Amino acid sequence: MTHRTRPLTRQLDLNLLELFDVVWRTRNLTVAGEQLGLSQPAVSHALARLRRTYGDALFVRLPRGVEPTPLAVRIAPVVSDALRAIRDTLAKPTFEPQAARRHFRMAMSDIGERFFMPRLWMHLAREAPGVSCECLSPGLDELQQGLASGEIDLAVGFFPGLGAQIRRQALFSERFVYLAQKKHPLLRGDGGAAALRHTPHVLASPPGSHHLAAVERVLMRRDVRVPIVLRVRSFLSIGPIVAETDLVSPIPSNLAQIIAGHLPLRLIEPPIELPSFDVCMYWHRRFDDDPALGWLRRLMAETFGTQAPASSRRATRQAMSHAH
């Protein structure tokens, strides 16, 4: 046999239940009124409404205080638990990094892993030792679905066209520089587009690399037309290839600095203007107020945000100055 759930009557509201709970705990109407900021007439009126609702006296007056009826004894734990559960829904969730146990799933390219993860993990290990991370490289559709479902917490990089529901916060502006051997002829003089037309290129073409597609459109313009003789899937392959051949390659400046620090290579200012792009964080608006993800986004912004572009340009200029 099933029982139909009856809607709560308009006579029963949270204020009445809270009064019941306080009277139950204090066994005193005067004290209950003081705790709730109610006058004695207001307490008496509210208690009368409770009695009508339940069809029971609920509390019987004694010379000192009140005594609960059997019905009040039976419903008191339920009312107390219900009020506690409601209060819990109103409490703002928090994230305590030092005590947290959380697994973050972040989407980024191989460049992103190389550039972001060493410094990010250094901060995570110190500030949130119970946190772990996983880096993913999904396609654009999978990325959008993952951000919406929460399967992916944060995307970092350059991902245009993710839709109106996806939030975007720029970390810094990135640009392309050329990477070449230390004694490459391109380092001598300023031949502009003409110099590039006679210089074999290797290009990285990672799947979904929108920023590189814009660069390639410039390189293939009628007035430039550089010879692209080799294509590879990953930017991380560029360094060893350029170091051992006469090929040159345009790559993002932050990655170029890292590679040039480990191989006998130089950074070259592009002889022609190449498009720049914003490196951003992306997340779904559903998670705007998630405390853990808010903390992660703040950490990313503090670590790679406003100071990153200036330091990047300064380091790039220093690296280029050694080439002349």
MARDOTOR-251712 format. One record per residue (C-alpha): residue number from 1; z, x, y; residue in one letter. Coordinates in Angstrom, 3 decimals. Last residue first. Example, Ala and Ser with C-alpha at 12.3 -4.5 7.8 and 13.67 -1.06 7.14 Angstrom:
<2; <7.140; 13.670; -1.060>; "S"> <1; <7.800; 12.300; -4.500>; "A"> 
***
This chain:
<324; <-32.828; 73.967; 39.416>; "H"> <323; <-31.532; 72.450; 36.178>; "A"> <322; <-27.888; 73.080; 36.980>; "H"> <321; <-28.070; 70.558; 39.819>; "S"> <320; <-29.099; 67.877; 37.356>; "M"> <319; <-25.788; 68.005; 35.524>; "A"> <318; <-23.858; 67.836; 38.782>; "Q"> <317; <-25.950; 64.909; 40.001>; "R"> <316; <-25.360; 63.086; 36.715>; "T"> <315; <-21.621; 63.710; 36.893>; "A"> <314; <-21.476; 62.280; 40.418>; "R"> <313; <-23.616; 59.278; 39.494>; "R"> <312; <-21.440; 58.492; 36.495>; "S"> <311; <-18.193; 59.006; 38.399>; "S"> <310; <-19.370; 56.602; 41.073>; "A"> <309; <-20.606; 54.017; 38.572>; "P"> <308; <-17.475; 54.142; 36.391>; "A"> <307; <-14.791; 53.763; 39.098>; "Q"> <306; <-15.342; 50.027; 39.542>; "T"> <305; <-15.176; 49.105; 35.889>; "G"> <304; <-14.929; 51.220; 32.741>; "F"> <303; <-11.201; 51.533; 32.061>; "T"> <302; <-9.803; 48.861; 34.372>; "E"> <301; <-12.584; 46.406; 33.535>; "A"> <300; <-12.256; 47.016; 29.790>; "M"> <299; <-8.475; 46.613; 29.935>; "L"> <298; <-8.838; 43.418; 31.946>; "R"> <297; <-11.292; 42.047; 29.379>; "R"> <296; <-8.931; 42.913; 26.528>; "L"> <295; <-5.985; 41.212; 28.278>; "W"> <294; <-8.046; 38.091; 28.904>; "G"> <293; <-9.079; 38.153; 25.255>; "L"> <292; <-5.451; 38.171; 24.148>; "A"> <291; <-4.366; 35.547; 26.698>; "P"> <290; <-7.174; 33.055; 25.942>; "D"> <289; <-7.698; 31.370; 29.306>; "D"> <288; <-11.448; 31.913; 29.727>; "D"> <287; <-11.985; 31.487; 25.979>; "F"> <286; <-14.002; 28.285; 26.069>; "R"> <285; <-16.147; 29.930; 28.789>; "R"> <284; <-17.810; 32.053; 26.132>; "H"> <283; <-17.710; 35.824; 26.610>; "W"> <282; <-19.928; 38.535; 28.096>; "Y"> <281; <-18.957; 41.927; 29.545>; "M"> <280; <-21.576; 43.665; 31.640>; "C"> <279; <-23.673; 46.805; 32.058>; "V"> <278; <-25.946; 46.066; 34.998>; "D"> <277; <-29.501; 47.381; 34.957>; "F"> <276; <-31.626; 49.993; 36.720>; "S"> <275; <-35.417; 50.021; 36.929>; "P"> <274; <-37.275; 53.360; 37.026>; "L"> <273; <-38.569; 54.939; 40.216>; "E"> <272; <-40.954; 57.798; 39.555>; "I"> <271; <-40.323; 61.544; 39.101>; "P"> <270; <-37.171; 60.562; 37.175>; "P"> <269; <-34.257; 62.897; 38.055>; "E"> <268; <-33.960; 65.334; 35.189>; "I"> <267; <-30.991; 65.863; 32.867>; "L"> <266; <-31.015; 69.109; 30.935>; "R"> <265; <-30.682; 69.944; 27.265>; "L"> <264; <-29.161; 72.660; 25.093>; "P"> <263; <-27.113; 70.145; 23.034>; "L"> <262; <-23.519; 68.894; 23.081>; "H"> <261; <-22.872; 68.152; 26.763>; "G"> <260; <-26.469; 67.069; 27.237>; "A"> <259; <-25.855; 64.245; 24.751>; "I"> <258; <-22.818; 62.901; 26.619>; "I"> <257; <-24.510; 63.158; 30.014>; "Q"> <256; <-27.639; 61.426; 28.703>; "A"> <255; <-25.523; 58.577; 27.310>; "L"> <254; <-24.106; 57.870; 30.745>; "N"> <253; <-27.527; 58.259; 32.370>; "S"> <252; <-29.367; 55.706; 30.249>; "P"> <251; <-32.421; 57.281; 28.570>; "I"> <250; <-35.886; 58.393; 29.686>; "P"> <249; <-37.330; 60.791; 27.110>; "S"> <248; <-39.034; 64.162; 27.027>; "V"> <247; <-40.971; 65.815; 24.209>; "L"> <246; <-41.483; 69.583; 23.922>; "D"> <245; <-39.606; 69.651; 20.628>; "T"> <244; <-36.264; 70.740; 19.132>; "E"> <243; <-33.838; 69.574; 21.837>; "A"> <242; <-35.871; 66.419; 22.497>; "V"> <241; <-35.598; 65.348; 18.861>; "I"> <240; <-31.897; 66.247; 18.597>; "P"> <239; <-31.058; 64.211; 21.717>; "G"> <238; <-33.268; 61.169; 21.097>; "I"> <237; <-31.810; 60.123; 17.762>; "S"> <236; <-28.756; 58.524; 19.423>; "L"> <235; <-31.071; 56.255; 21.392>; "F"> <234; <-31.867; 54.509; 18.123>; "S"> <233; <-34.981; 52.931; 16.640>; "R"> <232; <-37.418; 55.790; 17.217>; "V"> <231; <-40.829; 55.881; 18.863>; "R"> <230; <-43.081; 58.919; 19.157>; "L"> <229; <-46.279; 59.795; 21.018>; "V"> <228; <-45.808; 57.803; 24.208>; "I"> <227; <-48.356; 59.371; 26.573>; "P"> <226; <-47.493; 58.284; 30.132>; "V"> <225; <-49.768; 55.771; 31.846>; "R"> <224; <-48.660; 56.253; 35.477>; "V"> <223; <-51.033; 54.625; 37.980>; "D"> <222; <-52.150; 51.998; 35.478>; "R"> <221; <-48.571; 51.050; 34.641>; "R"> <220; <-47.446; 52.042; 31.156>; "M"> <219; <-44.324; 53.912; 32.276>; "L"> <218; <-43.259; 50.980; 34.462>; "V"> <217; <-43.606; 48.488; 31.600>; "R"> <216; <-41.698; 50.919; 29.395>; "E"> <215; <-38.734; 50.848; 31.759>; "V"> <214; <-38.598; 47.048; 31.670>; "A"> <213; <-38.753; 47.097; 27.863>; "A"> <212; <-35.922; 49.637; 27.894>; "L"> <211; <-33.663; 47.162; 29.715>; "H"> <210; <-34.467; 44.371; 27.274>; "H"> <209; <-33.488; 46.303; 24.133>; "S"> <208; <-33.497; 43.433; 21.638>; "G"> <207; <-34.055; 45.680; 18.620>; "P"> <206; <-33.639; 49.367; 19.562>; "P"> <205; <-36.817; 51.020; 20.866>; "S"> <204; <-36.043; 54.654; 21.670>; "A"> <203; <-38.911; 56.399; 23.380>; "L"> <202; <-40.387; 59.858; 22.826>; "V"> <201; <-42.730; 61.052; 25.539>; "H"> <200; <-45.552; 63.603; 25.785>; "P"> <199; <-45.939; 65.006; 29.322>; "T"> <198; <-49.403; 64.973; 30.923>; "H"> <197; <-49.106; 61.602; 32.654>; "R"> <196; <-45.521; 62.427; 33.618>; "L"> <195; <-46.572; 65.244; 35.924>; "A"> <194; <-49.046; 62.968; 37.708>; "A"> <193; <-46.334; 60.349; 38.252>; "A"> <192; <-44.365; 62.728; 40.429>; "G"> <191; <-45.220; 66.415; 40.230>; "G"> <190; <-41.961; 67.629; 41.644>; "D"> <189; <-41.553; 71.283; 40.758>; "G"> <188; <-40.313; 72.950; 37.609>; "R"> <187; <-38.066; 70.815; 35.408>; "L"> <186; <-41.078; 69.054; 33.910>; "L"> <185; <-42.105; 72.440; 32.508>; "P"> <184; <-39.202; 72.254; 29.987>; "H"> <183; <-36.880; 75.241; 30.085>; "K"> <182; <-33.598; 73.397; 29.513>; "K"> <181; <-35.202; 71.001; 27.045>; "Q"> <180; <-35.595; 67.455; 28.309>; "A"> <179; <-33.678; 64.237; 29.061>; "L"> <178; <-34.960; 62.020; 31.844>; "Y"> <177; <-32.714; 59.667; 33.780>; "V"> <176; <-32.315; 55.898; 33.523>; "F"> <175; <-29.878; 53.806; 35.503>; "R"> <174; <-26.621; 51.951; 34.914>; "E"> <173; <-24.733; 49.599; 37.226>; "S"> <172; <-21.082; 49.051; 36.401>; "F"> <171; <-18.678; 46.630; 34.733>; "L"> <170; <-20.403; 43.344; 35.557>; "A"> <169; <-18.668; 40.157; 34.425>; "Q"> <168; <-20.640; 37.437; 32.640>; "R"> <167; <-19.449; 34.110; 31.264>; "R"> <166; <-21.516; 32.359; 28.613>; "I"> <165; <-21.851; 28.588; 28.813>; "Q"> <164; <-24.944; 28.811; 31.028>; "A"> <163; <-27.056; 30.654; 28.484>; "G"> <162; <-27.307; 34.093; 26.873>; "L"> <161; <-30.528; 35.014; 28.668>; "G"> <160; <-29.760; 38.601; 29.589>; "P"> <159; <-27.743; 40.829; 27.225>; "F"> <158; <-27.037; 44.240; 28.773>; "F"> <157; <-23.902; 45.830; 27.353>; "G"> <156; <-20.558; 44.536; 26.144>; "V"> <155; <-20.116; 41.396; 24.053>; "A"> <154; <-16.650; 39.951; 23.536>; "L"> <153; <-14.718; 37.908; 21.010>; "D"> <152; <-17.391; 37.361; 18.365>; "I"> <151; <-16.527; 34.814; 15.668>; "E"> <150; <-15.178; 32.663; 18.494>; "G"> <149; <-17.652; 29.876; 17.799>; "S"> <148; <-19.442; 30.115; 21.155>; "A"> <147; <-19.478; 33.930; 21.189>; "L"> <146; <-20.832; 33.994; 17.642>; "G"> <145; <-23.534; 31.442; 18.403>; "Q"> <144; <-24.747; 33.441; 21.400>; "Q"> <143; <-24.659; 36.682; 19.444>; "L"> <142; <-26.503; 35.171; 16.486>; "E"> <141; <-29.237; 33.972; 18.816>; "D"> <140; <-29.466; 37.384; 20.540>; "L"> <139; <-29.455; 39.434; 17.345>; "G"> <138; <-26.162; 40.873; 16.164>; "P"> <137; <-24.871; 44.455; 16.530>; "S"> <136; <-21.183; 44.354; 15.603>; "L"> <135; <-18.200; 46.572; 16.365>; "C"> <134; <-14.862; 45.819; 14.693>; "E"> <133; <-11.514; 46.424; 16.327>; "C"> <132; <-7.839; 46.672; 15.309>; "S"> <131; <-4.669; 45.878; 17.252>; "V"> <130; <-1.157; 46.736; 16.071>; "G"> <129; <-0.901; 49.839; 18.273>; "P"> <128; <-1.558; 47.860; 21.476>; "A"> <127; <-0.943; 50.126; 24.498>; "E"> <126; <-1.368; 53.612; 23.044>; "R"> <125; <-3.848; 52.970; 20.257>; "A"> <124; <-5.704; 50.494; 22.452>; "L"> <123; <-6.055; 52.972; 25.326>; "H"> <122; <-7.486; 55.743; 23.128>; "M"> <121; <-9.608; 53.132; 21.378>; "W"> <120; <-11.258; 52.186; 24.649>; "L"> <119; <-12.003; 55.808; 25.510>; "R"> <118; <-13.666; 56.585; 22.172>; "P"> <117; <-15.219; 53.094; 21.883>; "M"> <116; <-17.130; 52.762; 25.135>; "F"> <115; <-19.868; 55.416; 25.207>; "F"> <114; <-20.724; 55.958; 21.549>; "R"> <113; <-20.205; 52.332; 20.524>; "E"> <112; <-22.127; 51.135; 23.556>; "G"> <111; <-25.020; 53.450; 22.808>; "I"> <110; <-25.109; 52.074; 19.248>; "D"> <109; <-25.359; 48.628; 20.780>; "S"> <108; <-22.489; 46.247; 21.449>; "M"> <107; <-20.831; 43.145; 20.034>; "A"> <106; <-17.042; 43.141; 19.789>; "M"> <105; <-14.782; 41.654; 17.120>; "R"> <104; <-11.093; 42.038; 17.980>; "F"> <103; <-8.443; 41.941; 15.236>; "H"> <102; <-4.956; 41.075; 16.489>; "R"> <101; <-1.392; 41.901; 15.527>; "R"> <100; <0.486; 42.004; 18.819>; "A"> <99; <3.870; 43.664; 19.401>; "A"> <98; <2.871; 46.316; 21.961>; "Q"> <97; <0.122; 44.131; 23.421>; "P"> <96; <2.308; 41.075; 24.153>; "E"> <95; <-0.073; 38.166; 24.588>; "F"> <94; <1.181; 34.885; 26.012>; "T"> <93; <0.575; 31.207; 25.417>; "P"> <92; <1.523; 28.871; 28.279>; "K"> <91; <4.158; 26.404; 27.090>; "A"> <90; <2.934; 22.818; 27.363>; "L"> <89; <2.052; 22.492; 23.679>; "T"> <88; <5.438; 23.959; 22.767>; "D"> <87; <7.176; 21.316; 24.878>; "R"> <86; <5.421; 18.630; 22.827>; "I"> <85; <6.588; 20.223; 19.574>; "A"> <84; <10.157; 20.451; 20.865>; "R"> <83; <10.079; 16.798; 21.898>; "L"> <82; <8.827; 15.791; 18.452>; "A"> <81; <11.466; 17.909; 16.694>; "D"> <80; <14.272; 16.314; 18.721>; "S"> <79; <12.928; 12.795; 18.173>; "V"> <78; <12.664; 13.373; 14.422>; "V"> <77; <16.139; 14.914; 14.223>; "P"> <76; <17.631; 11.938; 16.166>; "A"> <75; <15.879; 9.184; 14.174>; "I"> <74; <18.391; 8.827; 11.347>; "R"> <73; <21.565; 9.370; 13.377>; "V"> <72; <20.314; 6.880; 15.976>; "A"> <71; <19.710; 4.327; 13.218>; "L"> <70; <23.230; 4.889; 11.840>; "P"> <69; <24.674; 4.246; 15.327>; "T"> <68; <25.553; 7.148; 17.585>; "P"> <67; <29.040; 7.423; 19.163>; "E"> <66; <29.600; 7.476; 22.911>; "V"> <65; <31.814; 9.276; 25.412>; "G"> <64; <35.564; 9.176; 25.769>; "R"> <63; <37.123; 5.744; 25.238>; "P"> <62; <34.120; 5.037; 22.975>; "L"> <61; <30.807; 3.379; 23.831>; "R"> <60; <28.333; 2.710; 21.043>; "V"> <59; <24.979; 4.524; 21.001>; "F"> <58; <21.737; 3.349; 19.328>; "L"> <57; <22.440; -0.334; 20.159>; "A"> <56; <19.436; -1.322; 18.031>; "D"> <55; <16.238; -3.272; 18.479>; "G"> <54; <14.351; 0.029; 18.815>; "Y"> <53; <12.459; -0.869; 21.984>; "T"> <52; <15.193; -3.092; 23.374>; "R"> <51; <17.797; -0.356; 22.854>; "R"> <50; <15.562; 2.241; 24.493>; "L"> <49; <15.032; -0.012; 27.513>; "R"> <48; <18.811; -0.528; 27.816>; "A"> <47; <19.293; 3.243; 27.660>; "L"> <46; <16.874; 3.649; 30.565>; "A"> <45; <18.753; 1.085; 32.675>; "H"> <44; <22.151; 2.615; 31.880>; "S"> <43; <20.905; 6.097; 32.742>; "V"> <42; <19.395; 4.850; 36.009>; "A"> <41; <22.650; 3.077; 36.901>; "P"> <40; <24.553; 6.306; 36.142>; "Q"> <39; <22.311; 8.370; 38.414>; "S"> <38; <19.771; 10.697; 36.882>; "L"> <37; <19.319; 14.462; 37.350>; "G"> <36; <18.605; 15.029; 33.663>; "L"> <35; <21.626; 17.245; 33.000>; "Q"> <34; <23.852; 15.094; 35.231>; "E"> <33; <22.723; 11.894; 33.527>; "G"> <32; <23.458; 13.343; 30.093>; "A"> <31; <26.909; 14.431; 31.256>; "V"> <30; <27.686; 10.903; 32.435>; "T"> <29; <26.257; 9.297; 29.291>; "L"> <28; <28.327; 11.459; 26.930>; "N"> <27; <27.660; 12.257; 23.268>; "R"> <26; <26.210; 15.563; 24.558>; "T"> <25; <23.546; 16.177; 21.892>; "R"> <24; <22.630; 12.560; 21.190>; "W"> <23; <22.773; 11.703; 24.890>; "V"> <22; <20.366; 14.586; 25.576>; "V"> <21; <17.942; 13.502; 22.838>; "D"> <20; <17.998; 9.830; 23.851>; "F"> <19; <17.349; 10.770; 27.470>; "L"> <18; <14.397; 12.916; 26.353>; "E"> <17; <13.056; 10.004; 24.349>; "L"> <16; <13.301; 7.734; 27.375>; "L"> <15; <11.572; 10.292; 29.607>; "N"> <14; <8.853; 10.780; 27.009>; "L"> <13; <7.834; 7.146; 27.160>; "D"> <12; <8.645; 4.003; 25.190>; "L"> <11; <8.342; 0.703; 27.043>; "Q"> <10; <4.548; 0.991; 27.123>; "R"> <9; <4.585; 0.483; 23.401>; "T"> <8; <3.527; 3.244; 21.061>; "L"> <7; <0.514; 2.186; 19.058>; "P"> <6; <1.200; 0.815; 15.575>; "R"> <5; <-0.054; 2.735; 12.581>; "T"> <4; <-1.024; 0.283; 9.870>; "R"> <3; <0.838; 0.824; 6.644>; "H"> <2; <-0.972; 1.380; 3.382>; "T"> <1; <0.000; 0.000; 0.000>; "M"> 
***
